Amino acid sequence: VVKEWTAEAVKELDFRTEAVNLKRARQAVIDEDGALDVTIPAVWDEYTTKRVMVMDFCEGFPIKRVADLDENHVDRKTLLHAVTTAFAHQIFVDGCFNADPHPGNILVQLSGSPQKDQRKAKAVLLDFGLAKTLLESERLGFAKIVYAAQHSDYQLLLEGFDQIGLILNRENP
């Protein structure tokens, strides 16, 4: 894990790499033609350098602000479904995913009338500086892990681990 993180952390310090990751994630959302109900801001290439990245400003508040969620009558289940669907698409379909998906990297953007139950909440996904691109075999390995965990299939779980390159010592429990 440390070896993998060290190799990826250097990339996170170059905003040109983040811009490439952000554009790929944004294009994947656009290509799904509304099936992924999240926003990923556009990058302004002409102002982006190794030390600076400029992207569209997205109005919103951090997803962890419970009081704002309550005040704006945000349907948390719908919002969570949109976020998890977007991340599942990144991992299992596109193969390039945000490897730092903490609540500070997700905003809630409101649209519509401020009257009760007439505002729509949409997640804005930010910070693709730490992203990972998976080979097809790795995507399938992750799919096996998720399926195996859901169905308590320990043999398939170990196969999935092997497929993503996580080799465990099976002789020493």
C-alpha positions in Angstrom: 0.0 0.0 0.0 2.8 2.4 0.9 4.7 1.6 -2.3 1.5 2.3 -4.4 0.7 5.5 -2.5 4.3 6.8 -2.8 4.2 6.3 -6.6 0.9 8.1 -6.9 1.5 10.9 -4.4 4.2 12.4 -6.7 1.6 12.7 -9.5 -0.8 14.5 -7.2 1.7 17.4 -6.9 1.4 18.1 -10.7 -1.8 19.9 -11.5 -1.5 18.9 -15.2 -2.0 15.3 -14.2 -5.0 16.2 -12.1 -6.4 18.2 -15.1 -6.1 15.1 -17.3 -7.9 12.9 -14.6 -10.6 15.5 -14.1 -11.3 15.9 -17.8 -11.5 12.1 -18.2 -13.9 11.8 -15.3 -16.0 14.7 -16.6 -16.1 13.2 -20.1 -17.3 9.9 -18.7 -20.2 11.7 -17.0 -21.1 13.5 -20.2 -20.9 10.3 -22.2 -23.5 8.7 -20.0 -26.0 11.3 -21.2 -27.6 12.1 -17.8 -27.4 8.6 -16.3 -24.8 9.9 -13.9 -26.5 12.7 -11.9 -23.3 14.4 -10.7 -21.3 17.4 -11.8 -17.6 17.5 -12.5 -16.2 20.9 -13.3 -14.5 21.8 -16.6 -10.8 22.5 -16.6 -9.5 25.7 -18.2 -6.4 24.3 -20.1 -5.1 27.7 -21.0 -4.5 28.6 -17.4 -3.4 25.2 -16.1 0.2 24.6 -15.3 2.2 22.2 -13.1 1.5 24.4 -10.1 -1.9 25.9 -10.9 -5.2 24.4 -12.1 -8.1 26.5 -13.0 -11.6 25.0 -13.4 -15.2 26.1 -13.4 -16.4 27.5 -10.1 -19.2 25.3 -8.7 -21.4 26.9 -6.0 -22.2 24.5 -3.2 -21.5 23.4 0.4 -19.6 20.4 1.7 -21.6 17.2 1.8 -20.7 16.7 5.4 -22.6 19.8 6.5 -25.7 18.1 8.0 -27.4 21.4 9.0 -27.3 22.6 5.4 -28.6 19.2 4.2 -31.5 19.5 6.7 -32.2 23.2 6.0 -32.4 22.6 2.3 -34.5 19.4 2.6 -31.9 17.4 0.7 -33.0 13.8 -0.1 -29.8 12.1 1.3 -30.7 8.7 -0.1 -31.0 10.1 -3.7 -27.8 12.1 -3.3 -25.9 9.1 -1.9 -27.1 7.0 -4.7 -25.9 9.5 -7.3 -22.4 9.7 -5.7 -22.0 5.9 -5.3 -23.3 5.3 -8.8 -20.7 7.8 -10.2 -17.9 6.1 -8.2 -19.0 2.7 -9.3 -19.0 3.9 -12.9 -15.5 5.2 -12.5 -14.2 1.9 -11.1 -16.1 -0.7 -13.0 -16.9 1.0 -16.4 -14.4 3.7 -17.1 -11.5 2.2 -15.1 -10.2 5.6 -13.9 -11.4 6.5 -10.4 -10.8 9.2 -7.8 -8.7 7.4 -5.2 -9.3 10.1 -2.5 -13.1 10.2 -2.2 -13.5 11.8 1.2 -16.4 14.2 2.1 -14.2 17.3 1.6 -14.0 16.5 -2.1 -17.8 16.4 -2.6 -20.0 19.5 -2.7 -23.8 19.7 -2.7 -25.1 22.1 -5.4 -28.7 23.3 -5.1 -30.9 24.4 -8.0 -34.5 25.4 -8.3 -36.8 27.3 -6.0 -35.7 27.7 -2.4 -39.2 26.8 -1.2 -39.5 23.5 0.7 -39.1 20.4 -1.5 -38.6 22.3 -4.7 -34.8 22.4 -4.7 -32.8 19.7 -6.4 -29.5 18.7 -4.8 -26.7 17.5 -7.0 -23.2 16.3 -6.0 -20.1 18.0 -7.4 -17.1 15.7 -7.4 -13.8 17.5 -6.9 -10.0 16.8 -6.6 -8.9 14.2 -9.0 -5.2 14.7 -8.1 -5.0 11.2 -6.7 -6.6 9.0 -9.3 -5.9 5.4 -10.4 -6.4 3.9 -13.8 -7.2 0.2 -13.8 -6.5 -2.5 -16.4 -9.5 -4.5 -17.5 -8.3 -7.5 -15.5 -8.1 -5.2 -12.4 -11.6 -3.9 -13.0 -12.9 -7.4 -13.2 -11.0 -8.3 -10.0 -12.6 -5.5 -8.1 -16.0 -6.6 -9.4 -15.2 -10.1 -8.1 -14.3 -8.7 -4.7 -17.5 -6.8 -4.4 -19.7 -9.7 -5.6 -17.8 -12.1 -3.3 -18.2 -9.9 -0.3 -21.9 -9.6 -0.9 -22.3 -13.4 -1.2 -19.7 -14.5 1.4 -17.8 -16.4 -1.4 -14.3 -16.5 0.2 -12.8 -18.4 -2.7 -14.0 -15.8 -5.2 -12.8 -13.1 -2.8 -9.2 -14.5 -2.9 -9.4 -14.8 -6.7 -10.4 -11.2 -6.9 -7.5 -10.2 -4.6 -5.1 -12.2 -6.8 -6.5 -10.5 -9.9 -5.8 -7.0 -8.6 -2.3 -8.0 -7.5 -2.9 -8.4 -3.7 -1.4 -11.7 -3.0 -2.1 -13.0 0.5 -0.2 -15.6 2.5 -2.7 -18.4 2.5 -0.5 -20.8 4.6 -0.5 -18.6 7.7 -4.0 -17.8 8.9 
